Amino acid sequence: MRGVLKYLIGGVAAVFAACGNPMEVTSPDGDISVKLCVDETGAAAYTVTVGGRTVIAPSRLGIAARESEFSKFEVASSRRSSHNETWESPWGENKSHLNRYNELAVELRDAEGMNNGVTVRFRAFDDGVAFRYELSEPDSLTLTDELTEFRFAEDGTSWSIAGSFETYELPYREQAISAVEDANTPFTFCVAGIYGSIHEAALYDYPEMVLRRAEGDLGFVSSLAPLPDGVKAYIAGRFTTPWRTVQIGHKAVDLINSSLIENLNEPSKIADTSWIRPQKYVGVWWGMHLGTQTWIMGPRHGATTENAVRHIDFAVANNIDGVLFEGWNRGWENWGSDQRFDYVEPYADFDLERIAAYAREKGIALWMHNETGGNIPDYEANMERAMARYAELGVHTLKTGYAGGFKDGYLHHSQYGVQHYQRVVELAARYRIMIDAHEPIKATGIRRTWPNMMTREGARGMEWNAWSEGNSSEYLCTLPFVRLLGGPMDYTPGVFDIDYSTAKADKGRLKWNGDNEHCCIKTTLARQIANWVIIYSPLQMACDLIENYEGHPAFAFFRDYDADCDWSRALQGEIGDYIVVVRRAGERFFLGAGTNGEARTISQSLEFLTPGKRYTATIYGDDTSSDDPEDYIIRSFEVTGGDTLTLELLPDGGAAVTFIPVE
């Protein structure tokens, strides 16, 4: 077959105007509805309504490939079904998930009788909608485009980063929907008081989707990351695309509390998950970004045997599970040239055997770090040898990195990149290794299917505060409503040395990066503590130099904090303004609150606490009587679920609270 294959092509608004019998599926609670229409010309489009109000106006559906040409389709069959289950995950913001939806699957066949077809499967949940394409074509296809559109019925406000196939480490933009030219997903919006976020779920063997302006001010079309030859994907004839998702809520925090992305992924493929466990960790990392340590062996080398033992001892003394070492392995001297690293052999001043044995003796998880520099062929040739070695040493956690461009013109977020990231996850599962990926492909819920995919970067993390304009408190109040809707983030929170001014340097404290004085932490110390709760990761780091934690009263929060939470809720907040999140681990609760550049007094009901129990609440908060961002208060008192907590936050400030049951 030759020409251009186009599934479900045609006009947009005209489709519904000419459609006398649209097919509809509604969420179980009846609030959200999706309609599909195929008109007499074979053109197809969908709409989404919430509470009877149209949010997504008639929007085209379709994909295109080289192999065949079609002019129109007809509905061959449609099937409806419902699903209602509760499933358990080994870890997560919540370990119990309600997966309830109504489904409409429409099979479309070529009206010319060439026996080619596609099924469009829609699911309507109480917290959003999703759809995907299921191809029944028996031959392989060369995908040249995806035609899926998202056309808004009216203008509103959006929060997003610019569309890029190479990086997610871009600043957030709050813009009118009509002002956006391109955006990566999650693309969060508010239209007429309805909050939503466009994203994708179960991204496998397919390029990522970026939204680009379609014809008209309020329309976007799916744009896929290309391969070097311009093809978007080479796919098997029988193929299922990722889900295109629209999470929906009546409050901004409803988006955070949604499980839609995970629900659209398949159950775990790892039978025994007993080795997969959340952790708190410290490590040799921040010093390299400050410029006080180096990845390369030399006078300021961070990953030395002496420093490793010191970090392991610190972890033991402070109820911390693991220690990360960056710059432990040979090859960092090649940075900027051929980007070749040795993923097995340590530098001479890092006694790997001794350190691994010492960590095992002390009950501390040793983390390995693999920076690839984007040299994917070299890493794939060596990663199994490396993982086998780590398993021998008792290492079950691996941080990967992909700083720099991929070789041979491949893009990070193309089909090539997606396939590589997945190969790493699946290989790691064979060796019982958990993955923390930096410079990753975006999170799309595969942690349900591959629960060793623990966390990833995928946004501007803490290191941006060491060598750039830094991350504002407004950014930190936006992050949970956009990037974290996809999944956990290894932001690496927790810097306690907030103010590194010249005055402090004159008192003997190191300045960061020499004279780079414009770099700073743009929050209070209390907000740094709160970020351990607000920015969810099952692998949660206390990222500062450990000497800044030693003997510090406020570090008691991290010692008490449990990264293995059972239940979480975003309690209140508005995008870019403020956020309050609570998590429960066992019988203890941990609350984090943060504000933007405005001072804020937050009243929070404690009705989430277990009824009939009393708790000791300990607040780690801003010292509102001081203008020093490192000043804080710690106070404790007893509370019950019938009480209301009042938190006074300074500009750029926050508060963290532990709730420990009274025996």
TORNU-886274 format. One record per residue (C-alpha): residue in one letter; x, y, z. Coordinates in pm, whole numbers, m for minus. Layout:
! TORNU-886274
(milo 'A',(X,Y,Z))
...
//
This chain:
! TORNU-886274
(milo 'M',(0,0,0))
(milo 'R',(126,344,m90))
(milo 'G',(51,708,m24))
(milo 'V',(m37,868,304))
(milo 'L',(m244,688,565))
(milo 'K',(m478,917,756))
(milo 'Y',(m703,775,1020))
(milo 'L',(m1001,990,1124))
(milo 'I',(m931,1303,925))
(milo 'G',(m1159,1590,831))
(milo 'G',(m1319,1909,949))
(milo 'V',(m1375,1998,1312))
(milo 'A',(m1682,2196,1410))
(milo 'A',(m1852,2091,1089))
(milo 'V',(m1832,1728,1197))
(milo 'F',(m2065,1782,1490))
(milo 'A',(m2288,2013,1289))
(milo 'A',(m2339,1733,1037))
(milo 'C',(m2359,1454,1292))
(milo 'G',(m2707,1341,1384))
(milo 'N',(m2613,1067,1627))
(milo 'P',(m2299,1131,1836))
(milo 'M',(m2177,853,2062))
(milo 'E',(m2130,954,2425))
(milo 'V',(m1973,816,2740))
(milo 'T',(m2017,979,3081))
(milo 'S',(m1817,956,3403))
(milo 'P',(m1964,738,3681))
(milo 'D',(m2071,1047,3878))
(milo 'G',(m2233,1195,3566))
(milo 'D',(m2032,1519,3571))
(milo 'I',(m1793,1464,3278))
(milo 'S',(m1896,1362,2928))
(milo 'V',(m1709,1276,2608))
(milo 'K',(m1883,1267,2272))
(milo 'L',(m1749,1120,1949))
(milo 'C',(m1893,1198,1609))
(milo 'V',(m1811,1057,1265))
(milo 'D',(m1998,1243,992))
(milo 'E',(m2107,1122,650))
(milo 'T',(m1771,1220,495))
(milo 'G',(m1578,1001,740))
(milo 'A',(m1439,1292,942))
(milo 'A',(m1427,1244,1319))
(milo 'A',(m1402,1468,1625))
(milo 'Y',(m1465,1459,1999))
(milo 'T',(m1583,1704,2266))
(milo 'V',(m1551,1713,2646))
(milo 'T',(m1812,1872,2873))
(milo 'V',(m1803,1924,3249))
(milo 'G',(m2127,1984,3434))
(milo 'G',(m2295,2045,3099))
(milo 'R',(m2040,2312,3000))
(milo 'T',(m1818,2247,2699))
(milo 'V',(m1448,2264,2791))
(milo 'I',(m1292,2093,2488))
(milo 'A',(m1477,2202,2174))
(milo 'P',(m1500,1976,1866))
(milo 'S',(m1143,1854,1814))
(milo 'R',(m1002,1639,1537))
(milo 'L',(m873,1288,1597))
(milo 'G',(m619,1103,1390))
(milo 'I',(m277,970,1305))
(milo 'A',(m97,963,970))
(milo 'A',(147,718,813))
(milo 'R',(314,666,475))
(milo 'E',(183,328,378))
(milo 'S',(m181,382,278))
(milo 'E',(m430,646,179))
(milo 'F',(m791,668,294))
(milo 'S',(m1054,930,230))
(milo 'K',(m1319,837,482))
(milo 'F',(m1422,598,755))
(milo 'E',(m1738,448,885))
(milo 'V',(m1831,309,1225))
(milo 'A',(m1797,m69,1216))
(milo 'S',(m1899,m131,1577))
(milo 'S',(m1906,22,1922))
(milo 'R',(m1884,m137,2263))
(milo 'R',(m1957,3,2607))
(milo 'S',(m1831,m124,2938))
(milo 'S',(m1775,m14,3297))
(milo 'H',(m1495,m84,3539))
(milo 'N',(m1472,m48,3916))
(milo 'E',(m1177,m178,4115))
(milo 'T',(m945,m82,4397))
(milo 'W',(m583,m174,4344))
(milo 'E',(m283,m155,4575))
(milo 'S',(63,m24,4490))
(milo 'P',(383,m110,4678))
(milo 'W',(454,261,4725))
(milo 'G',(321,597,4616))
(milo 'E',(147,910,4735))
(milo 'N',(m139,668,4801))
(milo 'K',(m106,293,4822))
(milo 'S',(m475,233,4755))
(milo 'H',(m628,355,4427))
(milo 'L',(m988,360,4307))
(milo 'N',(m1000,285,3935))
(milo 'R',(m1357,353,3823))
(milo 'Y',(m1463,454,3473))
(milo 'N',(m1711,406,3190))
(milo 'E',(m1569,313,2851))
(milo 'L',(m1668,354,2488))
(milo 'A',(m1465,169,2223))
(milo 'V',(m1548,260,1863))
(milo 'E',(m1409,49,1579))
(milo 'L',(m1371,242,1254))
(milo 'R',(m1319,79,917))
(milo 'D',(m1216,217,582))
(milo 'A',(m1533,302,390))
(milo 'E',(m1359,196,68))
(milo 'G',(m1352,m162,192))
(milo 'M',(m977,m207,222))
(milo 'N',(m1012,m384,560))
(milo 'N',(m798,m142,753))
(milo 'G',(m920,m17,1087))
(milo 'V',(m854,164,1407))
(milo 'T',(m1032,151,1741))
(milo 'V',(m1064,471,1938))
(milo 'R',(m1108,385,2305))
(milo 'F',(m1250,650,2541))
(milo 'R',(m1261,632,2918))
(milo 'A',(m1453,875,3137))
(milo 'F',(m1346,892,3501))
(milo 'D',(m1479,1115,3778))
(milo 'D',(m1145,1303,3756))
(milo 'G',(m1101,1329,3381))
(milo 'V',(m1106,1161,3042))
(milo 'A',(m864,966,2828))
(milo 'F',(m851,816,2480))
(milo 'R',(m608,624,2265))
(milo 'Y',(m578,470,1919))
(milo 'E',(m555,92,1878))
(milo 'L',(m436,m9,1532))
(milo 'S',(m543,m340,1384))
(milo 'E',(m344,m294,1062))
(milo 'P',(m150,m622,1015))
(milo 'D',(152,m456,852))
(milo 'S',(413,m229,1009))
(milo 'L',(360,145,975))
(milo 'T',(583,446,930))
(milo 'L',(420,715,1142))
(milo 'T',(457,1065,1000))
(milo 'D',(219,1262,1220))
(milo 'E',(m46,1260,1487))
(milo 'L',(m348,1478,1418))
(milo 'T',(m503,1478,1766))
(milo 'E',(m634,1819,1863))
(milo 'F',(m733,1989,2186))
(milo 'R',(m955,2290,2105))
(milo 'F',(m1075,2495,2398))
(milo 'A',(m1433,2621,2394))
(milo 'E',(m1328,2951,2553))
(milo 'D',(m1015,3127,2668))
(milo 'G',(m871,3083,3015))
(milo 'T',(m545,3077,3208))
(milo 'S',(m271,2819,3154))
(milo 'W',(48,2711,3329))
(milo 'S',(315,2530,3130))
(milo 'I',(670,2517,3004))
(milo 'A',(758,2580,2640))
(milo 'G',(741,2284,2405))
(milo 'S',(1080,2112,2373))
(milo 'F',(1188,1768,2257))
(milo 'E',(1516,1793,2450))
(milo 'T',(1453,1925,2801))
(milo 'Y',(1188,1992,3065))
(milo 'E',(1419,2220,3264))
(milo 'L',(1240,2537,3155))
(milo 'P',(1066,2815,3350))
(milo 'Y',(690,2802,3400))
(milo 'R',(471,3053,3218))
(milo 'E',(132,3172,3338))
(milo 'Q',(m44,3280,3018))
(milo 'A',(m382,3310,2858))
(milo 'I',(m451,2992,2662))
(milo 'S',(m482,3207,2351))
(milo 'A',(m125,3337,2403))
(milo 'V',(44,2995,2407))
(milo 'E',(230,2896,2090))
(milo 'D',(364,2564,2214))
(milo 'A',(385,2374,2541))
(milo 'N',(504,2052,2687))
(milo 'T',(270,1848,2899))
(milo 'P',(133,1842,3163))
(milo 'F',(m40,2155,3031))
(milo 'T',(m252,2287,3318))
(milo 'F',(m540,2527,3262))
(milo 'C',(m841,2693,3422))
(milo 'V',(m1145,2773,3207))
(milo 'A',(m1458,2926,3362))
(milo 'G',(m1364,2793,3707))
(milo 'I',(m1293,2440,3580))
(milo 'Y',(m937,2320,3630))
(milo 'G',(m774,2072,3398))
(milo 'S',(m445,1937,3267))
(milo 'I',(m361,1780,2931))
(milo 'H',(m99,1505,2945))
(milo 'E',(m37,1148,2833))
(milo 'A',(m24,810,3008))
(milo 'A',(154,482,2939))
(milo 'L',(417,624,2702))
(milo 'Y',(597,324,2548))
(milo 'D',(772,275,2213))
(milo 'Y',(635,608,2088))
(milo 'P',(759,968,2084))
(milo 'E',(641,1219,2339))
(milo 'M',(357,1460,2264))
(milo 'V',(408,1837,2264))
(milo 'L',(118,2077,2206))
(milo 'R',(159,2327,1922))
(milo 'R',(m75,2599,1807))
(milo 'A',(m331,2475,1558))
(milo 'E',(m542,2692,1333))
(milo 'G',(m731,2936,1555))
(milo 'D',(m642,3098,1886))
(milo 'L',(m773,2823,2113))
(milo 'G',(m663,2507,1934))
(milo 'F',(m358,2284,1983))
(milo 'V',(m241,1984,1785))
(milo 'S',(m28,1695,1905))
(milo 'S',(330,1729,1778))
(milo 'L',(555,1425,1811))
(milo 'A',(933,1426,1860))
(milo 'P',(1089,1315,1529))
(milo 'L',(1369,1073,1455))
(milo 'P',(1669,1205,1257))
(milo 'D',(1506,1101,926))
(milo 'G',(1192,1299,1010))
(milo 'V',(975,995,1078))
(milo 'K',(791,1018,1408))
(milo 'A',(783,644,1481))
(milo 'Y',(829,303,1326))
(milo 'I',(556,89,1473))
(milo 'A',(419,m262,1446))
(milo 'G',(93,m285,1258))
(milo 'R',(m93,m396,1568))
(milo 'F',(m16,m119,1809))
(milo 'T',(m164,81,2095))
(milo 'T',(m69,448,2131))
(milo 'P',(m22,623,2465))
(milo 'W',(m339,759,2626))
(milo 'R',(m418,1126,2562))
(milo 'T',(m548,1254,2893))
(milo 'V',(m740,1550,3032))
(milo 'Q',(m748,1555,3411))
(milo 'I',(m1039,1764,3543))
(milo 'G',(m1130,1915,3879))
(milo 'H',(m1345,2186,4030))
(milo 'K',(m1058,2298,4254))
(milo 'A',(m690,2328,4167))
(milo 'V',(m594,2068,4428))
(milo 'D',(m832,1815,4268))
(milo 'L',(m571,1771,3994))
(milo 'I',(m304,1677,4248))
(milo 'N',(m538,1428,4418))
(milo 'S',(m619,1250,4091))
(milo 'S',(m497,894,4020))
(milo 'L',(m602,906,3654))
(milo 'I',(m250,883,3507))
(milo 'E',(m159,576,3710))
(milo 'N',(m498,414,3653))
(milo 'L',(m438,419,3278))
(milo 'N',(m127,201,3313))
(milo 'E',(m123,m176,3338))
(milo 'P',(m71,m364,3667))
(milo 'S',(280,m441,3785))
(milo 'K',(492,m674,3574))
(milo 'I',(721,m734,3874))
(milo 'A',(583,m1024,4076))
(milo 'D',(799,m981,4388))
(milo 'T',(825,m615,4486))
(milo 'S',(959,m673,4838))
(milo 'W',(1297,m524,4739))
(milo 'I',(1136,m201,4615))
(milo 'R',(1118,44,4903))
(milo 'P',(1109,421,4949))
(milo 'Q',(1410,584,5110))
(milo 'K',(1545,900,5259))
(milo 'Y',(1897,970,5141))
(milo 'V',(2191,1208,5157))
(milo 'G',(2489,1221,4928))
(milo 'V',(2792,1370,4764))
(milo 'W',(2619,1597,4513))
(milo 'W',(2544,1954,4625))
(milo 'G',(2910,2040,4676))
(milo 'M',(2981,1981,4307))
(milo 'H',(2712,2228,4205))
(milo 'L',(2838,2480,4459))
(milo 'G',(3188,2444,4319))
(milo 'T',(3336,2336,4653))
(milo 'Q',(3383,1977,4529))
(milo 'T',(3448,1811,4193))
(milo 'W',(3332,1499,4011))
(milo 'I',(3687,1439,3887))
(milo 'M',(3956,1292,4114))
(milo 'G',(4181,1565,4253))
(milo 'P',(4227,1791,4558))
(milo 'R',(3854,1872,4583))
(milo 'H',(3719,1532,4480))
(milo 'G',(3388,1469,4657))
(milo 'A',(3351,1092,4623))
(milo 'T',(3644,970,4831))
(milo 'T',(3659,677,5069))
(milo 'E',(3694,909,5368))
(milo 'N',(3394,1118,5264))
(milo 'A',(3189,805,5191))
(milo 'V',(3247,667,5540))
(milo 'R',(3157,1005,5690))
(milo 'H',(2827,1015,5498))
(milo 'I',(2739,657,5592))
(milo 'D',(2802,735,5959))
(milo 'F',(2586,1046,5929))
(milo 'A',(2304,841,5776))
(milo 'V',(2321,588,6059))
(milo 'A',(2305,861,6321))
(milo 'N',(2011,1040,6160))
(milo 'N',(1764,765,6062))
(milo 'I',(1849,797,5691))
(milo 'D',(1828,498,5458))
(milo 'G',(2075,561,5178))
(milo 'V',(2378,751,5050))
(milo 'L',(2441,867,4693))
(milo 'F',(2786,923,4545))
(milo 'E',(2836,1114,4221))
(milo 'G',(3179,1122,4062))
(milo 'W',(3284,785,4207))
(milo 'N',(3364,623,3872))
(milo 'R',(3632,681,3614))
(milo 'G',(3553,877,3302))
(milo 'W',(3451,1219,3429))
(milo 'E',(3774,1355,3283))
(milo 'N',(3618,1281,2939))
(milo 'W',(3334,1526,2996))
(milo 'G',(3292,1746,2693))
(milo 'S',(3480,1513,2460))
(milo 'D',(3367,1158,2379))
(milo 'Q',(3145,1131,2690))
(milo 'R',(3268,783,2779))
(milo 'F',(3241,668,3137))
(milo 'D',(3349,349,3310))
(milo 'Y',(3042,229,3498))
(milo 'V',(3229,m34,3700))
(milo 'E',(3577,93,3783))
(milo 'P',(3603,352,4064))
(milo 'Y',(3858,628,4092))
(milo 'A',(4165,527,4293))
(milo 'D',(4056,730,4598))
(milo 'F',(3713,559,4617))
(milo 'D',(3751,207,4759))
(milo 'L',(3427,64,4629))
(milo 'E',(3463,m280,4788))
(milo 'R',(3538,m133,5132))
(milo 'I',(3260,127,5107))
(milo 'A',(3001,m128,4995))
(milo 'A',(3099,m362,5279))
(milo 'Y',(3084,m77,5532))
(milo 'A',(2740,30,5407))
(milo 'R',(2610,m328,5436))
(milo 'E',(2752,m358,5786))
(milo 'K',(2578,m36,5891))
(milo 'G',(2248,m120,5717))
(milo 'I',(2274,173,5475))
(milo 'A',(2170,150,5109))
(milo 'L',(2455,241,4875))
(milo 'W',(2351,433,4563))
(milo 'M',(2545,421,4239))
(milo 'H',(2533,700,3981))
(milo 'N',(2559,653,3605))
(milo 'E',(2602,971,3403))
(milo 'T',(2584,889,3033))
(milo 'G',(2650,1235,2887))
(milo 'G',(2397,1135,2620))
(milo 'N',(2622,861,2482))
(milo 'I',(2344,605,2457))
(milo 'P',(2526,344,2241))
(milo 'D',(2814,329,2490))
(milo 'Y',(2583,306,2791))
(milo 'E',(2367,34,2638))
(milo 'A',(2681,m165,2561))
(milo 'N',(2791,m147,2924))
(milo 'M',(2483,m112,3144))
(milo 'E',(2417,m481,3201))
(milo 'R',(2775,m541,3310))
(milo 'A',(2741,m244,3545))
(milo 'M',(2408,m356,3695))
(milo 'A',(2535,m708,3746))
(milo 'R',(2830,m565,3939))
(milo 'Y',(2606,m343,4150))
(milo 'A',(2386,m641,4237))
(milo 'E',(2698,m829,4353))
(milo 'L',(2777,m537,4584))
(milo 'G',(2425,m528,4726))
(milo 'V',(2335,m203,4546))
(milo 'H',(1964,m169,4470))
(milo 'T',(1935,199,4378))
(milo 'L',(2075,366,4066))
(milo 'K',(2062,731,3966))
(milo 'T',(2099,781,3591))
(milo 'G',(2182,1102,3405))
(milo 'Y',(2158,1218,3043))
(milo 'A',(2308,1567,3044))
(milo 'G',(2404,1671,2692))
(milo 'G',(2270,1585,2350))
(milo 'F',(2223,1227,2230))
(milo 'K',(2462,1104,1965))
(milo 'D',(2377,1077,1594))
(milo 'G',(2108,1345,1600))
(milo 'Y',(1857,1163,1819))
(milo 'L',(1636,1370,2048))
(milo 'H',(1592,1290,2418))
(milo 'H',(1214,1263,2385))
(milo 'S',(1192,1078,2052))
(milo 'Q',(1088,716,2006))
(milo 'Y',(1459,629,2032))
(milo 'G',(1484,800,2370))
(milo 'V',(1161,652,2505))
(milo 'Q',(1276,303,2405))
(milo 'H',(1613,354,2575))
(milo 'Y',(1472,481,2903))
(milo 'Q',(1238,182,2913))
(milo 'R',(1519,m66,2842))
(milo 'V',(1704,71,3145))
(milo 'V',(1399,28,3370))
(milo 'E',(1333,m328,3257))
(milo 'L',(1697,m433,3279))
(milo 'A',(1720,m281,3626))
(milo 'A',(1417,m483,3736))
(milo 'R',(1601,m803,3641))
(milo 'Y',(1881,m706,3880))
(milo 'R',(1643,m576,4150))
(milo 'I',(1756,m217,4106))
(milo 'M',(1540,92,4156))
(milo 'I',(1582,384,3913))
(milo 'D',(1607,758,3978))
(milo 'A',(1636,912,3630))
(milo 'H',(1765,1263,3564))
(milo 'E',(1725,1435,3227))
(milo 'P',(1450,1173,3178))
(milo 'I',(1154,1113,2957))
(milo 'K',(850,1261,3133))
(milo 'A',(653,1064,3390))
(milo 'T',(338,904,3245))
(milo 'G',(243,658,3519))
(milo 'I',(458,362,3417))
(milo 'R',(554,333,3784))
(milo 'R',(238,123,3824))
(milo 'T',(361,m132,3569))
(milo 'W',(731,m102,3655))
(milo 'P',(736,2,4023))
(milo 'N',(1116,6,4027))
(milo 'M',(1082,331,3823))
(milo 'M',(1076,529,4145))
(milo 'T',(1135,893,4065))
(milo 'R',(1284,1124,3807))
(milo 'E',(1386,1482,3755))
(milo 'G',(1215,1637,3451))
(milo 'A',(1197,2001,3568))
(milo 'R',(1429,2263,3716))
(milo 'G',(1561,2104,4034))
(milo 'M',(1758,2235,4329))
(milo 'E',(2084,2262,4136))
(milo 'W',(1945,2559,3941))
(milo 'N',(1981,2760,4262))
(milo 'A',(2357,2707,4259))
(milo 'W',(2443,2847,3917))
(milo 'S',(2149,3042,3774))
(milo 'E',(1880,3290,3870))
(milo 'G',(1733,3007,4077))
(milo 'N',(1385,2877,4146))
(milo 'S',(1138,3125,4291))
(milo 'S',(882,3047,4556))
(milo 'E',(615,3102,4288))
(milo 'Y',(783,2827,4084))
(milo 'L',(768,2598,4386))
(milo 'C',(396,2676,4424))
(milo 'T',(340,2589,4057))
(milo 'L',(540,2266,4043))
(milo 'P',(281,2045,4223))
(milo 'F',(4,2158,3987))
(milo 'V',(195,2095,3663))
(milo 'R',(507,1874,3657))
(milo 'L',(408,1657,3954))
(milo 'L',(75,1565,3796))
(milo 'G',(278,1322,3584))
(milo 'G',(449,1156,3879))
(milo 'P',(715,1190,4150))
(milo 'M',(1008,1428,4112))
(milo 'D',(1360,1405,4251))
(milo 'Y',(1385,1779,4316))
(milo 'T',(1649,1712,4586))
(milo 'P',(1513,1957,4848))
(milo 'G',(1649,2069,5180))
(milo 'V',(1923,2335,5168))
(milo 'F',(1975,2482,5516))
(milo 'D',(2258,2722,5424))
(milo 'I',(2016,2972,5270))
(milo 'D',(2217,3294,5285))
(milo 'Y',(2572,3265,5155))
(milo 'S',(2645,3639,5150))
(milo 'T',(2992,3795,5148))
(milo 'A',(2946,3871,5517))
(milo 'K',(2919,3501,5587))
(milo 'A',(3218,3432,5367))
(milo 'D',(3413,3685,5569))
(milo 'K',(3322,3480,5877))
(milo 'G',(3485,3175,5729))
(milo 'R',(3189,3020,5547))
(milo 'L',(3242,2921,5187))
(milo 'K',(3088,3130,4913))
(milo 'W',(2922,2930,4639))
(milo 'N',(3090,2908,4301))
(milo 'G',(3348,3169,4380))
(milo 'D',(3206,3515,4306))
(milo 'N',(2875,3398,4161))
(milo 'E',(2679,3596,4420))
(milo 'H',(2357,3633,4221))
(milo 'C',(2279,3265,4285))
(milo 'C',(2079,3192,4597))
(milo 'I',(1807,2992,4765))
(milo 'K',(1497,3206,4724))
(milo 'T',(1298,3070,5019))
(milo 'T',(1315,3060,5394))
(milo 'L',(1469,2764,5572))
(milo 'A',(1124,2657,5694))
(milo 'R',(1007,2634,5333))
(milo 'Q',(1303,2410,5255))
(milo 'I',(1178,2173,5523))
(milo 'A',(820,2192,5394))
(milo 'N',(939,2095,5045))
(milo 'W',(1021,1746,5172))
(milo 'V',(646,1698,5205))
(milo 'I',(516,1918,4923))
(milo 'I',(740,1788,4641))
(milo 'Y',(664,1417,4646))
(milo 'S',(932,1159,4581))
(milo 'P',(957,808,4728))
(milo 'L',(1334,864,4720))
(milo 'Q',(1363,1190,4911))
(milo 'M',(1696,1364,4954))
(milo 'A',(1834,1598,5217))
(milo 'C',(2061,1761,4963))
(milo 'D',(2274,2007,5163))
(milo 'L',(2630,1944,5279))
(milo 'I',(2591,1724,5583))
(milo 'E',(2796,1965,5797))
(milo 'N',(2507,2210,5760))
(milo 'Y',(2274,1955,5920))
(milo 'E',(2498,1832,6202))
(milo 'G',(2363,1959,6533))
(milo 'H',(2088,2163,6364))
(milo 'P',(1764,2145,6568))
(milo 'A',(1542,2179,6259))
(milo 'F',(1693,1868,6100))
(milo 'A',(1485,1668,6348))
(milo 'F',(1201,1694,6096))
(milo 'F',(1390,1491,5836))
(milo 'R',(1492,1234,6095))
(milo 'D',(1123,1187,6183))
(milo 'Y',(994,1204,5824))
(milo 'D',(895,877,5658))
(milo 'A',(926,867,5278))
(milo 'D',(717,548,5267))
(milo 'C',(377,715,5291))
(milo 'D',(43,535,5272))
(milo 'W',(m199,820,5198))
(milo 'S',(m171,1180,5076))
(milo 'R',(m395,1475,5009))
(milo 'A',(m343,1823,4873))
(milo 'L',(m566,2011,5118))
(milo 'Q',(m575,2360,4973))
(milo 'G',(m388,2585,4732))
(milo 'E',(m394,2791,4416))
(milo 'I',(m150,2752,4128))
(milo 'G',(157,2971,4179))
(milo 'D',(20,3118,4503))
(milo 'Y',(30,2862,4783))
(milo 'I',(m2,2492,4858))
(milo 'V',(m80,2272,5162))
(milo 'V',(m19,1895,5145))
(milo 'V',(m49,1623,5410))
(milo 'R',(84,1267,5399))
(milo 'R',(33,973,5635))
(milo 'A',(293,701,5698))
(milo 'G',(166,439,5937))
(milo 'E',(4,629,6224))
(milo 'R',(204,950,6175))
(milo 'F',(111,1247,5959))
(milo 'F',(338,1505,5793))
(milo 'L',(212,1839,5661))
(milo 'G',(388,2088,5435))
(milo 'A',(271,2439,5350))
(milo 'G',(434,2697,5127))
(milo 'T',(358,3039,4983))
(milo 'N',(487,3255,4699))
(milo 'G',(636,3602,4745))
(milo 'E',(341,3710,4958))
(milo 'A',(314,3662,5333))
(milo 'R',(17,3441,5413))
(milo 'T',(m177,3317,5715))
(milo 'I',(m322,2972,5653))
(milo 'S',(m600,2813,5859))
(milo 'Q',(m612,2439,5813))
(milo 'S',(m863,2197,5960))
(milo 'L',(m705,1885,6107))
(milo 'E',(m1001,1663,6025))
(milo 'F',(m765,1434,5832))
(milo 'L',(m625,1305,6164))
(milo 'T',(m755,971,6290))
(milo 'P',(m1074,1029,6493))
(milo 'G',(m1046,971,6865))
(milo 'K',(m667,1004,6878))
(milo 'R',(m451,1278,7022))
(milo 'Y',(m131,1387,6851))
(milo 'T',(173,1590,6938))
(milo 'A',(199,1850,6662))
(milo 'T',(546,1995,6611))
(milo 'I',(568,2296,6381))
(milo 'Y',(888,2392,6201))
(milo 'G',(793,2738,6079))
(milo 'D',(910,3083,5978))
(milo 'D',(1025,3320,6249))
(milo 'T',(791,3608,6162))
(milo 'S',(980,3842,6396))
(milo 'S',(1301,3813,6191))
(milo 'D',(1407,3916,5842))
(milo 'D',(1677,3646,5825))
(milo 'P',(1546,3361,5605))
(milo 'E',(1748,3110,5807))
(milo 'D',(1564,3194,6130))
(milo 'Y',(1287,2955,6227))
(milo 'I',(1068,2849,6517))
(milo 'I',(995,2503,6655))
(milo 'R',(695,2459,6883))
(milo 'S',(495,2158,7000))
(milo 'F',(146,2109,7143))
(milo 'E',(m132,1849,7148))
(milo 'V',(m411,1843,6889))
(milo 'T',(m702,1628,6767))
(milo 'G',(m887,1603,6441))
(milo 'G',(m1137,1857,6569))
(milo 'D',(m878,2135,6587))
(milo 'T',(m774,2397,6332))
(milo 'L',(m411,2483,6278))
(milo 'T',(m300,2838,6202))
(milo 'L',(29,2882,6014))
(milo 'E',(192,3221,5958))
(milo 'L',(414,3218,5652))
(milo 'L',(664,3486,5556))
(milo 'P',(705,3587,5191))
(milo 'D',(879,3291,5019))
(milo 'G',(814,3100,5338))
(milo 'G',(659,2782,5462))
(milo 'A',(596,2548,5749))
(milo 'A',(631,2176,5810))
(milo 'V',(440,1988,6080))
(milo 'T',(475,1641,6227))
(milo 'F',(177,1477,6398))
(milo 'I',(292,1194,6628))
(milo 'P',(25,993,6815))
(milo 'V',(29,1046,7191))
(milo 'E',(86,712,7360))
//
